[in-house]
Amino acid sequence: MIKKRFKIGLFLLLNMSILQAENVPSCYAVFSTEDLKIGDRAGTDGNGIVGSNSQVLVGHDATIVGSVVSAGNTMLYDRANIQGNIT
């Protein structure tokens, strides 16, 4: 059983995409090439943009100070707060 878990964990690790710093658009506090989830009670503290080439999910009680840019859907969970624009 442990051997199978290790293989699954290694498979997930190998399939993660890592974005090089020079490929992140300027002005972004957080950027993702795939789905981006800002967790419950998390958020950003400055005026940087939060964005994704896919969808953005903003968790319960999360606060984003700045704009949200998404190439897909943007979903705000209960009591999520955006202090900027959503495009």
Secondary structure, DSSP 8 states (H G I E B T S, - for coil): -HHHHHHHHHHHHHT-----GGGS-TTEEEEESS-EEE-TT-B--SS-EEEESS-EEE-TT-EEES-EEESS-EEE-TT-EEES-B-
